[in-house]
């Protein structure tokens, strides 16, 4: 079957990787969460900027006619509300119209990708999602339940922590036995007939967002394939393209909230190499889609952990800035509504969202973001041709990638 460049990248960006066997996790695993942050999506009845109300000490009742949110905020000591997806809007601004205008602009800016938007797909309004800051010692799970029951709230959830799902290494396409095995180091590339695919396409013209621990842009096998934001002038301290991020020439770091998504862990650089390490250059490794460009988007810290609030923003950033494929080699049990919303924005804009199924020998249906509808969930196959013993499985599994053990 002839693969288009973007599909080649989507299917191959999650291919061969050597992983360590993890300790299986139970399906009732409760994700850890940030100790003071709560993510809340307000209903359209909250017509005013929640950040502005909190900052100016104004009651929510002035916007909704109800005092239920004011009572909740007083009860839990909430003093701050930060918009998650619409960073800058004023007290009297029409936030919903501003967000819709931004999304319409993205659709027009990337016509080739927009042509792939599924018929009937809609982009959810994320302008009313906020992070509420609670005092130390707050039971955020209890607070989430109280806020979720309020008539002015669509959903409320703790800001959960998720983890990377792969262990980095540095395999070579032409070598064998580096780890004592009897087959090629990157045997997945060979077993998937990648060379035949390369006769048709290398992924050129495709942007693959690696939403991970960051990417080392100076790596000799990645430097030539790092995405560059065409609308941004580096180092001038100005948001030239008006996307809300200053000097984001090579992606964004949502952990530190700056324009340097450097990998301090190694996982993201490894994933980027598997996806799009420069090929045919006599250096190191070769990526599956070695003509694609890598958009580094950091949502995981130096320990390989990250909060759903940062990762949801990372997904939306990648989609709004033209990524064709969003690779997410991370996750945790329990579906977060804010990630569902972010994924729906990405797929609604025509992007392909790919995620690791997870390494816990559990049900992928409850593993985020792989279990979210519309996501290509990728399990693992061992050299024997059987599903790897550690791979999550279930109805939501879309495809299985080949791994070296």
C-alpha positions in Angstrom: 0.0 0.0 0.0 1.3 3.4 -0.9 1.8 5.6 2.1 1.4 9.3 2.0 4.1 11.2 3.8 2.0 12.2 6.8 0.7 8.7 7.2 4.2 7.3 7.0 5.2 9.5 9.8 2.1 8.7 11.8 2.6 4.9 11.6 6.4 4.9 11.8 7.0 7.6 14.5 6.0 5.1 17.1 8.1 2.2 15.8 11.1 0.2 17.1 12.4 1.0 20.6 14.1 -1.1 23.2 12.3 -1.0 26.5 12.8 -2.3 30.0 10.1 -4.6 31.4 8.2 -2.6 34.0 6.3 -3.8 37.0 2.7 -4.3 36.0 0.2 -1.8 37.5 -3.3 -2.6 38.7 -6.2 -1.1 36.7 -7.5 0.7 39.8 -4.2 2.6 40.0 -4.9 6.2 41.2 -2.8 8.8 39.4 -0.9 11.2 41.6 -1.8 14.8 41.3 -0.5 18.3 41.9 -1.1 19.1 45.6 -2.8 22.5 45.0 -4.1 22.7 41.4 -7.6 21.9 40.2 -8.6 22.0 36.5 -12.2 23.3 36.0 -14.2 23.8 32.8 -16.9 26.3 33.4 -20.2 26.3 31.5 -21.0 29.1 29.0 -23.0 30.8 31.7 -19.7 32.0 33.1 -19.4 34.7 30.5 -16.7 36.7 32.2 -13.0 36.1 32.4 -12.6 34.0 35.6 -9.0 35.1 36.0 -10.1 38.7 36.0 -12.9 38.1 38.5 -10.5 36.5 40.9 -7.7 39.1 40.4 -10.1 42.0 41.0 -12.0 40.4 43.8 -15.3 40.4 42.0 -17.9 37.8 42.6 -18.9 35.1 40.0 -22.5 36.0 40.8 -22.0 39.2 38.9 -21.6 37.1 35.7 -23.8 34.1 36.4 -26.5 35.4 38.8 -25.7 32.5 41.2 -23.4 32.6 44.2 -22.5 28.9 44.3 -19.0 29.3 42.8 -18.3 32.2 45.2 -19.2 29.9 48.1 -17.0 27.2 46.8 -14.1 29.6 46.2 -14.4 30.9 49.8 -14.8 27.4 51.2 -11.6 26.2 49.5 -9.6 29.4 49.8 -9.2 29.9 46.1 -7.5 33.2 45.2 -6.3 32.6 41.7 -7.7 31.3 38.4 -5.4 30.9 35.4 -6.8 30.3 31.9 -5.3 27.2 30.5 -5.8 27.7 26.7 -6.7 31.4 26.3 -3.9 33.2 28.1 -4.7 36.8 27.4 -8.3 38.1 27.6 -9.8 41.0 29.5 -12.7 41.2 31.9 -15.1 42.6 29.2 -13.7 40.5 26.3 -15.7 37.9 24.4 -13.5 35.0 25.2 -15.5 32.5 23.2 -15.4 34.6 20.1 -11.7 35.2 20.6 -11.0 31.5 20.8 -13.2 30.7 17.8 -11.4 33.4 15.7 -8.1 31.8 16.7 -9.2 28.3 15.6 -10.6 29.6 12.4 -7.3 31.3 11.7 -5.5 27.9 12.2 -7.8 26.2 9.8 -7.0 28.8 7.1 -3.3 28.8 7.9 -2.8 25.1 7.2 -5.1 24.2 4.3 -3.4 20.9 3.4 -3.9 19.5 6.9 -7.3 21.1 7.2 -8.4 19.1 4.1 -8.1 16.0 6.3 -10.5 17.2 8.9 -13.1 14.5 9.3 -16.6 15.3 8.0 -18.7 16.6 10.9 -15.7 17.1 13.2 -16.0 20.0 15.6 -13.4 21.8 17.7 -14.5 22.1 21.3 -14.5 25.5 23.0 -11.6 25.5 25.5 -11.7 29.2 26.4 -13.5 28.5 29.7 -11.0 26.0 31.1 -9.0 27.3 34.1 -6.5 26.1 36.7 -7.7 27.1 40.2 -4.9 27.5 42.8 -5.8 26.1 46.2 -3.9 26.5 49.5 -1.4 23.9 50.6 -3.1 21.0 52.4 -6.2 21.0 50.3 -7.8 17.7 49.4 -7.9 18.4 45.7 -9.9 15.2 45.0 -12.6 16.3 47.3 -12.5 19.8 45.9 -12.9 18.4 42.4 -16.0 16.5 43.4 -17.5 19.6 44.9 -16.8 21.8 41.9 -18.0 19.1 39.5 -21.4 19.1 41.2 -21.8 22.8 40.7 -24.4 23.8 38.1 -21.9 26.3 36.5 -19.2 23.6 35.9 -18.9 21.1 33.0 -16.1 19.1 34.7 -13.5 19.5 37.4 -10.5 17.3 38.0 -7.1 17.2 39.8 -4.1 18.1 37.8 -2.9 14.5 37.4 0.7 13.3 36.9 1.6 11.0 34.0 4.9 9.3 33.0 7.0 8.5 30.0 6.5 4.9 28.6 9.8 4.1 26.9 13.4 3.8 28.0 15.9 5.6 25.7 18.8 3.9 23.9 20.9 4.6 20.8 20.5 1.7 18.3 22.0 1.5 14.8 20.2 0.5 11.7 23.0 -1.5 10.2 24.3 -3.2 13.4 23.2 -6.3 15.3 23.7 -7.8 18.8 24.5 -4.5 20.6 22.6 -5.8 23.7 23.5 -9.4 23.2 20.5 -10.3 21.1 20.7 -12.4 17.9 18.9 -9.9 15.6 19.4 -6.4 14.2 19.5 -3.6 16.7 16.7 -1.7 15.0 15.1 -4.9 13.8 11.7 -3.1 13.8 12.7 -1.0 10.8 13.7 -4.1 8.9 10.6 -6.2 9.9 8.2 -3.4 8.9 9.8 -3.2 5.5 10.7 0.4 6.1 13.1 0.4 3.2 10.3 -0.3 0.8 8.3 2.6 2.3 11.3 4.9 1.8 11.1 4.2 -1.9 7.8 6.0 -1.8 8.2 8.6 0.9 10.5 9.8 3.6 8.0 12.0 5.5 9.1 15.1 3.7 6.7 18.0 4.2 5.3 16.5 7.4 5.7 18.0 10.9 5.8 15.5 13.8 5.3 17.1 17.2 7.2 15.2 19.9 5.2 16.0 23.0 7.6 14.7 25.6 10.6 15.6 27.8 11.9 18.0 25.1 14.4 17.4 22.3 18.1 18.1 22.0 18.2 20.3 18.9 21.9 20.0 18.6 21.9 16.3 18.3 23.8 15.4 15.0 21.1 13.1 13.8 18.3 15.6 14.6 19.6 19.1 14.0 18.8 19.2 10.3 15.2 18.1 11.0 14.2 20.4 13.8 11.0 22.4 12.9 11.4 26.1 12.7 8.4 28.4 13.2 8.3 30.5 10.0 6.3 33.3 11.6 8.7 34.0 14.5 11.9 36.1 14.5 14.4 34.6 17.0 15.5 36.5 20.1 13.6 39.8 19.5 11.3 39.3 22.6 8.2 39.8 20.4 5.3 37.4 19.6 5.7 38.0 15.9 3.1 35.5 14.7 0.6 36.4 17.4 0.1 32.8 18.7 0.6 33.8 22.3 4.2 32.5 22.6 7.2 34.8 22.4 10.2 33.6 20.4 8.9 30.1 20.0 11.2 29.5 17.0 11.7 25.8 17.8 8.7 24.9 19.9 7.7 25.5 23.5 8.5 24.3 27.0 5.3 24.0 29.0 7.2 22.8 32.1 9.2 26.0 32.4 6.9 28.1 30.2 9.7 29.4 27.9 10.9 29.0 24.3 13.7 26.4 25.1 12.2 22.9 25.0 15.5 21.3 25.8 15.5 17.6 26.8 16.9 17.1 30.3 15.9 13.5 30.5 16.7 11.8 27.1 13.4 10.2 26.4 12.1 12.9 24.0 15.3 13.0 22.0 15.1 9.2 21.7 11.5 9.3 20.5 12.4 12.1 18.0 15.2 10.0 16.7 13.0 7.0 16.2 10.5 9.2 14.3 12.7 11.4 12.2 16.5 11.0 12.7 18.1 12.2 9.5 18.6 9.4 7.1 21.2 8.6 4.4 23.8 10.8 6.0 26.3 8.2 7.3 25.7 9.3 10.9 24.3 7.3 13.8 20.7 6.1 13.4 17.9 6.6 10.9 14.4 7.6 11.7 11.3 5.9 10.2 10.1 9.1 8.6 13.6 10.6 8.2 12.5 13.4 6.0 9.9 14.8 8.5 10.5 17.7 10.7 10.4 17.5 14.5 8.5 20.1 16.5 9.8 19.9 20.1 7.0 20.4 22.7 8.1 19.8 26.3 5.4 18.7 28.7 7.4 16.3 30.8 10.2 17.2 33.3 13.7 15.9 33.8 12.3 12.9 35.7 10.0 11.9 32.9 6.8 13.2 34.7 4.3 15.8 33.8 1.0 17.3 34.7 -2.1 16.9 32.5 -2.5 20.7 32.5 0.9 21.2 30.8 0.4 18.3 28.4 -3.1 19.4 27.4 -1.6 22.8 26.5 1.2 21.0 24.6 -1.3 19.1 22.5 -3.2 22.2 21.6 0.0 24.2 20.9 1.2 21.5 18.5 -2.1 21.3 16.7 -2.5 25.1 16.4 1.0 25.5 15.1 0.7 23.1 12.2 1.9 19.7 13.4 0.5 16.9 11.1 1.3 14.2 13.7 1.3 14.5 17.5 3.4 11.7 19.1 2.7 11.1 22.8 4.9 8.4 24.3 3.5 8.9 27.9 0.4 8.2 29.9 -1.4 6.9 32.9 -4.5 5.2 34.0 -7.6 7.3 34.2 -9.0 9.5 31.4 -8.7 13.2 32.1 -11.4 15.3 30.5 -9.0 18.2 29.8 -6.9 15.8 27.7 -10.0 14.6 25.9 -10.8 18.3 25.0 -7.3 18.9 23.8 -7.2 15.8 21.7 -10.5 16.8 20.1 -9.1 20.1 19.2 -6.1 18.4 17.5 -8.2 15.9 15.5 -10.8 18.5 14.8 -8.0 20.5 13.1 -7.0 17.5 11.0 -4.0 16.3 13.0 -3.2 12.7 13.6 -2.8 11.9 17.3 -0.6 8.9 18.2 0.0 7.6 21.7 1.8 4.7 23.5 -0.6 2.1 24.8 1.4 1.8 28.0 3.6 -0.9 29.5 1.5 -2.2 32.4 -0.2 -5.3 30.9 -3.5 -3.7 31.5 -6.5 -2.4 29.6 -5.6 0.5 27.2 -9.2 1.7 27.2 -8.6 3.4 30.6 -5.0 4.5 29.8 -4.7 8.2 28.7 -4.2 9.5 26.2 -4.1 6.3 24.2 -7.6 5.3 25.3 -9.2 8.6 24.1 -11.5 8.2 21.1 -9.7 9.3 17.9 -6.2 8.5 19.1 -4.0 5.9 17.4 -3.1 3.7 20.4 0.1 1.8 19.8 0.9 -1.5 21.6 4.1 -3.5 21.4 5.1 -6.7 19.7 8.1 -8.7 20.8 10.7 -10.3 18.4 8.7 -13.5 18.6 5.8 -11.9 16.8 3.5 -12.1 19.8 2.2 -9.1 21.8 4.8 -8.1 24.4 4.0 -9.4 27.9 4.1 -5.8 29.3 2.0 -4.1 26.6 -1.4 -2.8 27.5 -4.2 -4.3 25.3 -7.9 -3.9 24.7 -10.5 -2.7 22.3 -8.9 0.8 22.0 -5.6 -0.7 20.7 -5.2 0.5 17.1 -1.9 -1.0 16.0 1.1 -2.7 17.5 4.7 -1.5 17.0 7.7 -3.7 16.9 10.1 -3.5 19.9 13.5 -4.8 20.8 13.7 -6.3 24.3 
